[in-house]
Amino acid sequence: MTNLVISCLPGVLGKQGYINRLMTLVEERFGIHPSQQVQRKLERILDVLPDEALSEWVNQLIALPATDNEWLSLVESLTVHETYFFRDKPMMTMLREDILPSLINTKISQHSHHIRIWSAGCSTGEETYNIAMLILEILLAKGEAVWQTSGAVVTRPCWQIEILGTDVSRQVVRSAKEGIYANFGMGAFRDMTTDYWKYFEKHTNVNQGLVGVDYFQVHSSLKRFVSFRQHNLLAHLPPETNFDLVICRNVMIYFQVETKRQVQELFYRALDPNGVLILGGTDEQFWPERYERQFGRGGCWYVRK
Ligand SMILES: C[S@@+](CC[C@H](N)C(=O)[O-])C[C@H]1O[C@@H](n2cnc3c(N)ncnc32)[C@H](O)[C@@H]1O
């Protein structure tokens, strides 16, 4: 629908006019609400363009579909990608002690060892790998997985575990696939206890400028359970369906109510009956009739009816 307005744009809207137009389109196509912060970022991006190039670039951009690289590059610069392992510890405790054990026990009792999880808006992958680590810890405790002498963790062959991380940004998806994290400052490991270091291989950077800086790569035996893909939550289809669990935290905070409802419709379609939906602590669930709300130590989760 937005493409229809292309030719109607006046030749000269003025910088603020272009910013307003772009912010409206960014919200329509990606759900990102035009906050002051988004506006400032957009201003900085447009500042580097000479005035003559501005109208041409904006008009070209408006004509392109939301899947085009130009749009994705722009959205990458406007979104916040902050994430780290064990973000929101009470929620992680709830996953480790309530939700995942119950899911795994159900699977065992049903003799179905197939687990499918979607981490939506996964940024650089910490949340997605985090869930894989928690599942493996439970399987290790149950004797359903073991550490091999090679340092790899393996499950009993009957287990099929698929954890999908998706994000609108291709850049963060690329880095999630690499699974390489630095350990300094307020980095990815700020809230992770030492028990989980076994899932990482330590490397020391020998490149000029970063000599001696340690970085940590997710172990390939953990990566086996995880995959990543670019996906816009405002697309009308989920990336896949038949999930046992969908988790989406710290993503919808940037969306308006109508967009949140639309995105939650996608989660409903992605989940199997009895599947679990986990939202961020401040997110409202807009379809109470579709879920049964359950409470745990770190908040609540929703079981699809
Ligand atoms: C703050 S990070 C949250 C990462 C992780 N879920 C967490 O809680 O730590 C928000 C992510 O949502 C992604 N995002 C924003 N709008 C999106 C959309 N329309 N579709 C998919 N991902 C989106 C951003 O690219 C960003 O990486």
The ligand as an SDF file (V2000), in Angstrom:
LIG
                    3D

 27 29  0  0  0  0  0  0  0  0999 V2000
   16.8440   -5.2860   22.5050 C   0  0  0  0  0  0  0  0  0  0  0  0
   17.0090   -6.6140   21.3680 S   0  0  0  0  0  0  0  0  0  0  0  0
   16.3590   -7.9610   22.3350 C   0  0  0  0  0  0  0  0  0  0  0  0
   17.2080   -9.2150   22.2180 C   0  0  0  0  0  0  0  0  0  0  0  0
   16.7400  -10.3760   23.1140 C   0  0  0  0  0  0  0  0  0  0  0  0
   15.4060  -10.7930   22.8060 N   0  0  0  0  0  0  0  0  0  0  0  0
   16.8390  -10.0040   24.5610 C   0  0  0  0  0  0  0  0  0  0  0  0
   15.8230   -9.8680   25.2540 O   0  0  0  0  0  0  0  0  0  0  0  0
   17.9570   -9.8590   25.0670 O   0  0  0  0  0  0  0  0  0  0  0  0
   15.6470   -6.2470   20.2510 C   0  0  0  0  0  0  0  0  0  0  0  0
   15.7940   -6.9040   18.8800 C   0  0  0  0  0  0  0  0  0  0  0  0
   14.5290   -6.8530   18.2190 O   0  0  0  0  0  0  0  0  0  0  0  0
   14.7820   -6.7340   16.8340 C   0  0  0  0  0  0  0  0  0  0  0  0
   13.5920   -6.2330   16.1440 N   0  0  0  0  0  0  0  0  0  0  0  0
   13.0510   -4.9840   16.1660 C   0  0  0  0  0  0  0  0  0  0  0  0
   12.0100   -4.9050   15.3380 N   0  0  0  0  0  0  0  0  0  0  0  0
   11.8630   -6.1340   14.7710 C   0  0  0  0  0  0  0  0  0  0  0  0
   10.9580   -6.6760   13.8080 C   0  0  0  0  0  0  0  0  0  0  0  0
   10.0080   -5.9290   13.2500 N   0  0  0  0  0  0  0  0  0  0  0  0
   11.1120   -7.9770   13.4830 N   0  0  0  0  0  0  0  0  0  0  0  0
   12.0810   -8.7400   14.0340 C   0  0  0  0  0  0  0  0  0  0  0  0
   12.9780   -8.2770   14.9310 N   0  0  0  0  0  0  0  0  0  0  0  0
   12.8710   -6.9830   15.2890 C   0  0  0  0  0  0  0  0  0  0  0  0
   15.9480   -5.7640   16.7600 C   0  0  0  0  0  0  0  0  0  0  0  0
   16.6400   -5.8600   15.5270 O   0  0  0  0  0  0  0  0  0  0  0  0
   16.7910   -6.1800   17.9730 C   0  0  0  0  0  0  0  0  0  0  0  0
   17.8520   -7.0140   17.6180 O   0  0  0  0  0  0  0  0  0  0  0  0
  1  2  1  0
  2  3  1  0
  2 10  1  0
  3  4  1  0
  4  5  1  0
  5  6  1  0
  5  7  1  0
  7  8  2  0
  7  9  1  0
 10 11  1  0
 11 12  1  0
 11 26  1  0
 12 13  1  0
 13 14  1  0
 13 24  1  0
 14 15  1  0
 14 23  1  0
 15 16  2  0
 16 17  1  0
 17 18  1  0
 17 23  2  0
 18 19  1  0
 18 20  2  0
 20 21  1  0
 21 22  2  0
 22 23  1  0
 24 25  1  0
 24 26  1  0
 26 27  1  0
M  CHG  2   2   1   9  -1
M  END
$$$$
